[in-house]
Amino acid sequence: MKTNPKKFPGVKRLSSLLLFFLIPLLGLSQNQDRKYSGHQVSGDTVFVKTSDGDYRIVYYTPQIVETSFIPTGENFNKKSHAVVLSPAKVMQGIEEDDNTLKIDTEGIDISIIKKPFQVAYYYKDEMVISEKEGFLKGKEHQKLNFNLEDKEMLFGGGARALGMNRRGNRLELYNKAHYGYEDRAELLNYSLPIVISSEKYMLHFDNAPIGFLDLDSSKNNTLTYETISGRKTYQLIVGETWETMVGNYTLLTGRQPMPPRWALGNFSSRFGYHSQKEVLETIQKFKEENIPVDAVILDLFWFGKEMMGTMGNLEFERDSFPDPKKMISRLEDQGVKTILVTEPFILTTSNRWEDAVKKEVLATDKKGKPFTYDFYFGNTGLVDIFKPEARDWFWDIYKDLSEMGISGWWGDLGEPEVHPANLQHVTGSANEMHNIYGHSWAKMIYEGYEQDFPAQRPFILMRAGAAGSQRFGLIPWSGDVNRSWGGLQSQPEISLQMGLQGLAYMHSDLGGFAGDNLDDKLYARWLQYGVFQPLYRPHAQEAVPSEPVFREPQTKRLAKKAIELRYRLLPYNYNLAWENNQSGIPLMRPLFFEEPENGDLFEVTDTYLWGKDFLVSAVMADSLLEKQVYFPGKDNWFDFYSGKKYKGGTTQTITLKEDHIPTFVRGGAFIPMAKPVQTTRDYKGEVVEVHYHYDPEKKKSAGYLYHDDGTTPEAFEKGAYEKINFESAFNGNSLDLKIEKEKGSNVTNEVQLIELIIENLERPVNVVWVNTLRFTSKNFMHNGKLVIPIRFDNNITTVKLEF
């Protein structure tokens, strides 16, 4: 948190009178015009009355507080599209003297100076942030502004390519595509009103309408949220660690449901497959080449032969797809799921236009007639996703196709891509509803599955969303990135930023989407990076194939190796999905999670953590022969391929290899891995490898394997899971390992055998004890490694290695 001169030692023990003397010394800007006129407490809510409006303050936890300003003459709008947590009783007391009102809690304290008026927030005896002038009303925007410190860095604002530290930018809050972007994109499909400080606090401005997020563009230490209308509400979130802060935010706005396990496999996708024959032949190529694949995505040609004039048909074009049900079934028999792209635009030339007009499901003009306009694909109307009747109409289409066997959905153009300001939704204008359109669309599909397919985990890929969209299972991607090294360069930044903002499945079109650039080295490096991003989905314009099966032999070989590693890491990656589901922690994590006080790491994006135990350094430039990699200092790290050891806290020069990017494993880590499979359907979990990366400097460590059937919603909460816990302890002469099975009350699909593989042994092992049985190491040696089978005759197994 903040340091001197803003630190107040023992602030909880200071009297309000002492606060009165200290706070004016801070030299912060204050609102000279706003006058304090009193306060009252109603239940768990504090109302602070001023000359031009009321503050409404409510706590959700000791580390989450919400403040709303309600200008005189306005009523408070309680509706939030983001927050799902209920307020809690947190306040311990309120102190007041002639010039100070102090709200005391076990977490965030609030100090309100009456004259000149100012609101300031404290945590652990230190100031977190303070309002500058608070609410201001300008000619075009209503504003909330805050004081910043000179040196703090600012993250957030959604998906952008600006560098990790976004301070100095005025970010438009308007979800919008940027076709063919590379290493800079000021505005993309997810523009979230979220600010995250290097000082470990987060501000979420809980309001839907469009506006701006000004991150000190005037360089006067001011953070400003600007909006055209709506709520003047923000939540302040803090935490002891980065993990805790992100966890608190996702507690507030909802956690990501577990995806189906198949979603962690490889996708076959392009823009787009023109026929049923082409789809089946493409998947057959994957099978012939023995390249794992789990899903195929049908872009817009599934409902029309031409790109123009057919959007909104939302039914299979039977000339091109004569028997879609049979096609879907044939793919399913091969372990391949079918996903369809859909858009919210109903063209006036589509076969659903008349029905949409008749059912009154379209957004309107001010006279109540369907609002029509031209955009790239034709003359169109837009489904009013905020209207209950429109949601029902739209969902019925999804329901019918799901009953045909469709396993997942791609919601494209959902910003919406073209959204005229004069268009009216049932709940407000286009500009008021624009930024939560994709969010509400994902909500419709998610709730439809809950109602009509409650035994199925939905797969919902969306190009646009809002704060809190993760709770609907929304999986974001980074839009139409250029097929170039510049395009690749921005991808880790976007994913790392979005993980901090709750949307932890942000990923890219592997290989790049836009342009007909054929660069085999770029393609291979992008797919190697993709092993360690949340979704593995090559996708591109069709002139240059995105699928590895259509690339030249050497590139195909490199792609296949990357994809096979992705499948080998399936149990580890599934662990990450479960961690995210339970705690909100992202799958991709910045290095500063590991060393929060190391300011040099705040802007590093090319090297990051994949989960807790992998350190990955992407190769994002052509013709590199080596690169510098920093190894975080808490532990040592081992090259995943060679086993070479690197000391934590050091920067090393790594020689690059053609067939993989630099990848390292934490000393003492337990890494669960699968046997080779061609589809996740073949992974049952009965036999799992667990690689223990021995490091004599790591005296104790722990890990686990989470396992369920991969399909049941809320399997953990229903007890339909098991968790294998691992512990290690090294005392210099022996290594003790403990493996313990934890079973849910309704588990059916169990792990039968763990193959415990000891990596990086530096000296001979004389004796191996498995429970009370004594063996020589020769009993377990395989290719120079100890491979010890662990069968679960008992729930606890102990292994001791004596050196």
VEXFILO-573119 format. One record per residue (C-alpha): x, y, z; residue in one letter. Coordinates in steps of 0.1 Angstrom, whole numbers, padded with zeros to 4 digits, always signed. Example, Ala and Ser with C-alpha at 12.3 -4.5 7.8 and 13.67 -1.06 7.14 Angstrom:
BEGIN
+0123-0045+0078a
+0137-0011+0071s
END
This chain:
BEGIN
+0000+0000+0000m
+0010+0037+0001k
+0040+0048+0020t
+0049+0081+0038n
+0038+0108+0041p
+0004+0093+0038k
+0010+0065+0064k
-0010+0069+0096f
+0006+0046+0122p
-0021+0031+0144g
-0049+0049+0126v
-0075+0027+0143k
-0064+0040+0176r
-0062+0077+0166l
-0090+0100+0177s
-0109+0118+0150s
-0094+0150+0164l
-0059+0138+0155l
-0071+0128+0121l
-0084+0163+0117f
-0049+0177+0122f
-0032+0152+0100l
-0053+0150+0069i
-0049+0186+0058p
-0012+0180+0058l
-0015+0155+0030l
-0017+0183+0003g
-0044+0165-0016l
-0069+0183-0038s
-0103+0186-0022q
-0138+0197-0031n
-0142+0233-0019q
-0178+0236-0029d
-0193+0205-0014r
-0206+0210+0022k
-0212+0183+0047y
-0246+0185+0063s
-0250+0153+0083g
-0251+0115+0082h
-0273+0087+0092q
-0271+0049+0095v
-0298+0026+0081s
-0290-0010+0087g
-0257-0017+0071d
-0257+0014+0050t
-0242+0048+0059v
-0257+0079+0042f
-0236+0111+0042v
-0255+0142+0033k
-0239+0171+0015t
-0250+0203-0001s
-0253+0188-0036d
-0262+0152-0029g
-0258+0121-0008d
-0231+0095-0004y
-0243+0060+0001r
-0217+0036+0016i
-0221-0001+0020v
-0197-0029+0027y
-0196-0064+0011y
-0166-0077+0030t
-0140-0060+0051p
-0119-0057+0019q
-0147-0045-0004i
-0166-0013+0000v
-0191+0004-0023e
-0196+0041-0025t
-0224+0058-0046s
-0230+0095-0050f
-0266+0105-0056i
-0269+0141-0069p
-0297+0162-0055t
-0329+0155-0075g
-0318+0120-0085e
-0329+0086-0071n
-0305+0058-0064f
-0305+0030-0090n
-0298-0002-0071k
-0295-0024-0103k
-0260-0036-0110s
-0251-0058-0140h
-0219-0068-0123a
-0223-0074-0086v
-0237-0107-0072v
-0224-0105-0036l
-0248-0093-0009s
-0238-0066+0015p
-0226-0077+0050a
-0224-0063+0085k
-0188-0051+0086v
-0188-0017+0103m
-0175-0017+0139q
-0183+0019+0147g
-0186+0055+0136i
-0167+0083+0152e
-0175+0120+0146e
-0161+0153+0158d
-0164+0189+0145d
-0146+0182+0112n
-0142+0144+0108t
-0165+0114+0103l
-0147+0081+0105k
-0161+0047+0096i
-0142+0020+0114d
-0140-0017+0102t
-0116-0046+0105e
-0106-0038+0069g
-0111-0007+0049i
-0117+0024+0070d
-0132+0056+0056i
-0124+0091+0067s
-0146+0120+0056i
-0134+0155+0062i
-0163+0179+0064k
-0145+0212+0054k
-0131+0213+0028p
-0150+0181+0020f
-0131+0150+0011q
-0135+0112+0013v
-0104+0090+0019a
-0100+0053+0023y
-0075+0034+0045y
-0064-0002+0048y
-0039-0016+0073k
-0032+0019+0087d
-0023+0033+0053e
-0042+0055+0029m
-0053+0035-0002v
-0069+0063-0023i
-0089+0095-0018s
-0115+0113-0039e
-0101+0144-0055k
-0133+0164-0061e
-0155+0133-0062g
-0186+0138-0084f
-0185+0166-0110l
-0209+0173-0138k
-0195+0186-0171g
-0211+0195-0204k
-0208+0160-0219e
-0199+0137-0190h
-0206+0131-0154q
-0173+0124-0136k
-0158+0108-0105l
-0122+0117-0099n
-0095+0106-0075f
-0060+0114-0063n
-0030+0093-0075l
+0005+0090-0062e
+0034+0099-0085d
+0049+0065-0089k
+0019+0041-0089e
+0013+0022-0121m
-0022+0016-0134l
-0036-0015-0151f
-0071-0024-0163g
-0096-0008-0187g
-0103-0041-0203g
-0086-0056-0234a
-0061-0031-0249r
-0026-0034-0264a
-0008-0005-0247l
+0018-0020-0224g
+0010-0032-0189m
+0012+0002-0173n
-0016+0022-0189r
-0012+0053-0169r
-0012+0084-0191g
-0039+0072-0214n
-0075+0083-0217r
-0093+0051-0225l
-0126+0051-0243e
-0152+0028-0227l
-0169+0016-0259y
-0166-0021-0269n
-0153-0020-0305k
-0134-0042-0328a
-0100-0032-0342h
-0094-0053-0373y
-0058-0063-0380g
-0043-0046-0349y
-0007-0054-0340e
+0013-0042-0310d
-0009-0012-0302r
-0047-0011-0299a
-0062+0017-0278e
-0097+0002-0281l
-0108-0034-0283l
-0139-0055-0277n
-0137-0055-0239y
-0136-0020-0225s
-0140-0025-0187l
-0144+0003-0162p
-0118-0012-0140i
-0086+0004-0126v
-0060-0017-0109i
-0030+0000-0091s
+0005-0013-0085s
-0003-0005-0049e
-0027-0035-0048k
-0061-0019-0049y
-0088-0020-0075m
-0116+0004-0084l
-0146-0009-0104h
-0170+0018-0117f
-0203+0000-0116d
-0221+0015-0145n
-0231+0004-0180a
-0233+0035-0203p
-0203+0045-0224i
-0177+0070-0214g
-0140+0072-0207f
-0115+0061-0181l
-0088+0088-0178d
-0057+0074-0162l
-0039+0107-0155d
-0036+0117-0192s
-0031+0153-0180s
-0003+0142-0158k
-0017+0159-0127n
-0020+0128-0106n
-0057+0124-0113t
-0078+0093-0121l
-0112+0101-0136t
-0142+0080-0146y
-0164+0098-0171e
-0199+0086-0183t
-0228+0099-0203i
-0254+0088-0177s
-0262+0063-0150g
-0249+0053-0117r
-0222+0072-0099k
-0211+0040-0080t
-0177+0025-0075y
-0164-0004-0055q
-0130-0003-0039l
-0113-0037-0035i
-0081-0044-0017v
-0062-0075-0006g
-0031-0087+0012e
-0018-0103-0020t
-0025-0100-0057w
-0043-0134-0056e
-0065-0122-0027t
-0074-0089-0045m
-0084-0107-0077v
-0102-0133-0056g
-0122-0105-0038n
-0132-0089-0071y
-0145-0122-0085t
-0162-0129-0052l
-0180-0096-0058l
-0189-0101-0094t
-0190-0139-0097g
-0166-0168-0104r
-0161-0186-0138q
-0180-0219-0139p
-0158-0249-0148m
-0157-0253-0186p
-0163-0287-0201p
-0130-0306-0202r
-0130-0308-0239w
-0127-0270-0241a
-0091-0274-0230l
-0083-0294-0261g
-0074-0284-0297n
-0100-0267-0320f
-0103-0269-0357s
-0114-0235-0369s
-0112-0211-0398r
-0132-0184-0415f
-0149-0206-0426g
-0159-0241-0436y
-0182-0239-0467h
-0198-0274-0466s
-0205-0305-0446q
-0180-0323-0468k
-0153-0298-0461e
-0158-0301-0423v
-0157-0339-0423l
-0127-0341-0446e
-0108-0316-0424t
-0114-0336-0393i
-0104-0368-0412q
-0071-0351-0419k
-0065-0346-0382f
-0072-0383-0377k
-0049-0393-0405e
-0021-0372-0391e
-0027-0383-0355n
-0030-0347-0344i
-0053-0344-0314p
-0085-0324-0319v
-0116-0320-0298d
-0139-0295-0315a
-0147-0279-0349v
-0161-0244-0353i
-0185-0236-0382l
-0183-0199-0391d
-0210-0180-0409l
-0212-0203-0440f
-0232-0229-0420w
-0263-0207-0426f
-0255-0193-0460g
-0234-0199-0490k
-0225-0163-0494e
-0210-0139-0468m
-0234-0112-0476m
-0272-0112-0472g
-0277-0143-0451t
-0269-0133-0415m
-0298-0140-0393g
-0309-0172-0411n
-0296-0192-0381l
-0304-0225-0396e
-0283-0249-0417f
-0280-0241-0454e
-0292-0275-0467r
-0275-0273-0501d
-0241-0271-0484s
-0250-0290-0452f
-0275-0316-0464p
-0276-0337-0432d
-0263-0316-0403p
-0276-0340-0377k
-0257-0369-0392k
-0226-0347-0396m
-0227-0337-0359i
-0233-0373-0349s
-0203-0386-0370r
-0181-0359-0354l
-0193-0368-0319e
-0185-0405-0326d
-0149-0394-0332q
-0148-0373-0300g
-0152-0340-0318v
-0177-0314-0307k
-0195-0291-0331t
-0196-0253-0323i
-0216-0228-0343l
-0210-0191-0348v
-0240-0169-0343t
-0246-0131-0345e
-0274-0109-0330p
-0281-0093-0364f
-0312-0103-0383i
-0308-0091-0419l
-0339-0078-0437t
-0330-0104-0464t
-0328-0133-0439s
-0355-0160-0437n
-0362-0150-0400r
-0368-0113-0407w
-0406-0114-0409e
-0409-0136-0378d
-0386-0113-0359a
-0407-0083-0369v
-0439-0101-0361k
-0427-0112-0327k
-0414-0077-0319e
-0379-0090-0309v
-0358-0062-0325l
-0345-0030-0312a
-0365+0000-0324t
-0365+0036-0334d
-0381+0062-0311k
-0415+0055-0327k
-0413+0018-0318g
-0406+0004-0353k
-0377-0020-0360p
-0346+0001-0364f
-0329-0009-0396t
-0295+0001-0409y
-0267-0009-0433d
-0235-0025-0422f
-0209-0048-0439y
-0231-0079-0442f
-0263-0061-0454g
-0294-0042-0442n
-0302-0053-0407t
-0321-0052-0374g
-0306-0061-0340l
-0321-0085-0315v
-0331-0066-0284d
-0313-0088-0259i
-0327-0068-0230f
-0363-0076-0239k
-0377-0108-0223p
-0397-0118-0253e
-0366-0113-0275a
-0345-0134-0252r
-0371-0162-0254d
-0372-0160-0292w
-0335-0161-0295f
-0329-0188-0270w
-0355-0211-0287d
-0332-0211-0318i
-0302-0221-0296y
-0323-0248-0279k
-0334-0264-0311d
-0299-0265-0324l
-0286-0279-0291s
-0311-0307-0293e
-0297-0315-0327m
-0263-0320-0310g
-0245-0287-0311i
-0221-0286-0281s
-0210-0249-0280g
-0216-0214-0292w
-0195-0186-0307w
-0212-0152-0302g
-0196-0130-0328d
-0199-0092-0335l
-0215-0088-0301g
-0201-0054-0292e
-0225-0050-0312p
-0202-0042-0341e
-0224-0015-0355v
-0248+0000-0329h
-0263+0034-0340p
-0268+0059-0312a
-0304+0065-0322n
-0314+0028-0318l
-0335+0021-0287q
-0335-0009-0265h
-0364-0016-0241v
-0341-0006-0212t
-0324+0024-0227g
-0305+0039-0256s
-0278+0021-0277a
-0251+0041-0259n
-0265+0033-0225e
-0267-0005-0232m
-0238-0010-0257h
-0212-0022-0233n
-0233-0048-0216i
-0249-0063-0248y
-0224-0092-0251g
-0227-0097-0213h
-0265-0100-0215s
-0262-0123-0246w
-0239-0147-0227a
-0263-0145-0197k
-0292-0156-0219m
-0273-0186-0232i
-0260-0196-0198y
-0294-0193-0181e
-0310-0212-0210g
-0286-0241-0204y
-0294-0240-0167e
-0331-0244-0175q
-0331-0268-0205d
-0298-0286-0203f
-0289-0286-0166p
-0266-0316-0169a
-0244-0299-0195q
-0216-0273-0190r
-0221-0246-0216p
-0194-0234-0239f
-0199-0197-0247i
-0172-0180-0268l
-0179-0142-0270m
-0161-0113-0287r
-0175-0087-0262a
-0185-0087-0226g
-0185-0066-0194a
-0174-0067-0158a
-0187-0099-0143g
-0193-0117-0175s
-0171-0146-0163q
-0199-0159-0141r
-0219-0168-0172f
-0190-0190-0184g
-0181-0164-0211l
-0148-0172-0228i
-0133-0141-0244p
-0109-0138-0272w
-0087-0109-0283s
-0104-0101-0316g
-0091-0099-0352d
-0054-0097-0345v
-0030-0094-0374n
-0010-0124-0386r
+0023-0108-0378s
+0050-0107-0351w
+0035-0074-0339g
+0002-0091-0335g
+0017-0119-0315l
+0037-0095-0293q
+0005-0080-0278s
-0012-0113-0269q
+0003-0121-0235p
-0003-0086-0223e
-0040-0087-0232i
-0045-0121-0215s
-0026-0111-0183l
-0045-0078-0180q
-0079-0096-0185m
-0070-0122-0159g
-0065-0094-0134l
-0100-0082-0143q
-0118-0115-0138g
-0120-0127-0174l
-0093-0153-0170a
-0100-0173-0203y
-0089-0145-0226m
-0069-0160-0255h
-0060-0153-0291s
-0067-0167-0325d
-0035-0188-0326l
-0014-0180-0356g
-0032-0147-0360g
-0064-0139-0378f
-0062-0110-0402a
-0043-0109-0435g
-0029-0136-0459d
+0006-0136-0444n
+0022-0171-0447l
+0050-0172-0421d
+0057-0207-0409d
+0080-0196-0381k
+0055-0171-0368l
+0028-0198-0369y
+0049-0223-0350a
+0059-0199-0323r
+0023-0187-0318w
+0011-0223-0315l
+0039-0231-0290q
+0028-0201-0270y
-0007-0213-0272g
+0001-0244-0251v
+0002-0220-0222f
-0028-0198-0228q
-0063-0207-0217p
-0079-0219-0250l
-0061-0237-0278y
-0078-0224-0310r
-0060-0217-0342p
-0083-0195-0363h
-0077-0173-0394a
-0090-0161-0427q
-0090-0191-0450e
-0066-0179-0477a
-0037-0192-0455v
-0049-0222-0435p
-0051-0220-0398s
-0053-0258-0393e
-0019-0275-0388p
-0029-0304-0410v
-0027-0281-0441f
+0007-0267-0434r
+0040-0278-0449e
+0056-0309-0432p
+0081-0292-0409q
+0055-0266-0396t
+0030-0294-0392k
+0056-0314-0372r
+0062-0285-0349l
+0025-0278-0345a
+0018-0314-0337k
+0044-0315-0310k
+0029-0284-0294a
-0006-0298-0295i
+0005-0331-0281e
+0021-0312-0252l
-0012-0294-0247r
-0030-0327-0243y
-0002-0341-0220r
-0008-0311-0197l
-0046-0317-0196l
-0047-0327-0158p
-0025-0297-0149y
-0046-0273-0170n
-0078-0288-0155y
-0063-0280-0120n
-0060-0244-0132l
-0096-0243-0144a
-0107-0255-0110w
-0085-0230-0091e
-0100-0202-0111n
-0135-0215-0105n
-0129-0217-0067q
-0108-0186-0061s
-0109-0164-0092g
-0071-0167-0096i
-0062-0164-0134p
-0046-0192-0154l
-0019-0168-0168m
-0003-0148-0140r
+0021-0119-0142p
+0056-0123-0126l
+0047-0097-0100f
+0024-0123-0084f
+0056-0140-0074e
+0075-0109-0063e
+0050-0082-0055p
+0076-0058-0043e
+0098-0060-0074n
+0088-0030-0095g
+0109-0042-0124d
+0083-0070-0131l
+0052-0048-0134f
+0057-0043-0171e
+0070-0077-0181v
+0047-0096-0204t
+0067-0120-0226d
+0076-0141-0195t
+0048-0151-0172y
+0035-0179-0149l
+0012-0206-0162w
-0005-0215-0130g
+0017-0216-0101k
+0044-0240-0113d
+0053-0232-0149f
+0074-0203-0160l
+0069-0196-0197v
+0088-0172-0219s
+0072-0166-0253a
+0092-0161-0284v
+0077-0131-0301m
+0102-0119-0327a
+0117-0135-0358d
+0153-0147-0361s
+0160-0147-0323l
+0187-0172-0313l
+0185-0165-0276e
+0166-0144-0250k
+0170-0132-0215q
+0147-0148-0189v
+0143-0137-0153y
+0136-0165-0128f
+0116-0154-0098p
+0135-0156-0066g
+0115-0178-0042k
+0125-0211-0058d
+0148-0226-0083n
+0135-0235-0118w
+0142-0265-0140f
+0141-0265-0178d
+0111-0286-0187f
+0129-0303-0215y
+0165-0307-0204s
+0162-0306-0167g
+0189-0279-0163k
+0186-0260-0131k
+0183-0222-0129y
+0187-0202-0096k
+0158-0182-0085g
+0164-0144-0085g
+0187-0145-0115t
+0185-0135-0151t
+0199-0160-0176q
+0205-0161-0213t
+0185-0190-0228i
+0194-0205-0261t
+0162-0209-0282l
+0151-0242-0297k
+0130-0246-0328e
+0106-0271-0314d
+0096-0253-0282h
+0096-0220-0263i
+0115-0216-0230p
+0095-0235-0204t
+0106-0241-0168f
+0091-0259-0138v
+0093-0248-0102r
+0116-0268-0079g
+0095-0290-0057g
+0064-0289-0080a
+0041-0318-0086f
+0030-0317-0122i
+0001-0341-0132p
+0002-0352-0168m
-0019-0374-0191a
-0008-0403-0213k
-0010-0393-0250p
-0046-0391-0263v
-0062-0380-0296q
-0092-0364-0279t
-0101-0355-0243t
-0128-0382-0246r
-0100-0407-0243d
-0088-0392-0211y
-0106-0410-0183k
-0082-0402-0154g
-0078-0438-0143e
-0040-0436-0149v
-0022-0402-0144v
+0014-0394-0144e
+0026-0371-0116v
+0061-0356-0121h
+0078-0345-0089y
+0106-0320-0097h
+0131-0328-0070y
+0152-0299-0057d
+0173-0305-0025p
+0170-0268-0017e
+0132-0271-0015k
+0126-0286+0020k
+0088-0288+0017k
+0063-0285-0011s
+0027-0295-0019a
+0005-0300-0049g
-0027-0318-0060y
-0047-0333-0088l
-0083-0323-0091y
-0105-0348-0111h
-0142-0350-0120d
-0161-0363-0150d
-0154-0331-0171g
-0191-0326-0179t
-0212-0322-0147t
-0220-0286-0138p
-0208-0277-0102e
-0193-0312-0098a
-0172-0301-0068f
-0202-0286-0050e
-0222-0318-0057k
-0194-0340-0043g
-0188-0356-0077a
-0151-0352-0076y
-0118-0365-0061e
-0087-0346-0052k
-0053-0363-0048i
-0031-0343-0025n
+0007-0345-0026f
+0033-0334+0000e
+0071-0335+0000s
+0096-0331+0028a
+0134-0333+0024f
+0159-0335+0053n
+0192-0339+0035g
+0194-0377+0036n
+0158-0387+0026s
+0129-0374+0007l
+0094-0382+0021d
+0064-0381-0002l
+0028-0384+0009k
-0001-0391-0015i
-0036-0388-0001e
-0069-0392-0018k
-0098-0369-0009e
-0132-0382-0023k
-0164-0363-0027g
-0196-0379-0014s
-0209-0386-0050n
-0177-0395-0069v
-0180-0422-0095t
-0151-0417-0119n
-0120-0424-0099e
-0083-0422-0104v
-0070-0458-0101q
-0033-0454-0105l
-0007-0426-0101i
+0026-0431-0118e
+0049-0410-0096l
+0079-0399-0117i
+0109-0383-0098i
+0126-0357-0120e
+0161-0341-0116n
+0176-0366-0092l
+0212-0354-0086e
+0225-0384-0067r
+0217-0422-0064p
+0188-0435-0044v
+0197-0465-0023n
+0163-0475-0009v
+0127-0468-0018v
+0100-0474+0008w
+0064-0476-0003v
+0044-0476+0029n
+0061-0504+0049t
+0076-0522+0019l
+0113-0518+0012r
+0127-0518-0024f
+0159-0510-0041t
+0158-0482-0066s
+0164-0507-0094k
+0129-0519-0090n
+0116-0486-0102f
+0142-0473-0127m
+0129-0465-0161h
+0148-0445-0187n
+0170-0431-0160g
+0141-0420-0138k
+0123-0434-0108l
+0088-0444-0118v
+0068-0455-0087i
+0032-0469-0092p
+0008-0457-0065i
-0024-0478-0063r
-0052-0465-0041f
-0058-0496-0020d
-0057-0472+0009n
-0065-0435+0007n
-0030-0426+0020i
+0003-0438+0005t
+0038-0428+0017t
+0070-0430-0002v
+0105-0425+0012k
+0136-0422-0008l
+0169-0428+0011e
+0200-0414-0006f
END
